[in-house]
Amino acid sequence: MSDVQHLKSLGIQAVIPSKENRLEQRTLDKHLYASLNLIERFFFRIKQFRRVATRYDKLSERFASFVALIDCTNA
C-alpha cells in the first residue's frame, strides 16, 4: 500500500503533486497546496530562533506566546 493510499484510507487528503511522467495523474488542489507552502515557510522561520528549536520555555503558554511573537514580527 502506498503512502497516498494509506492516507486516503484514514480519510486524509494528500497534498502531494504527481510526477509529470506518472501514467495516472492525481488531482491537486492548488489552493490547499499553496496553504501547505505557507505553513512550511512559517515553521522554517520559527526554527531560526534557538529558543523555539530547543524549547527553552517549558510552560506551553510561554512557548505559544513566543511563537505568536515571532509570527507578528515576521508578518
Summary of the structure (lengths in Angstrom):
residues: 75
radius of gyration: 17.3
end to end distance: 40.4
largest distance: 49.9
contacts: 139
relative contact order: 0.09
helix: 56%
strand: 0%
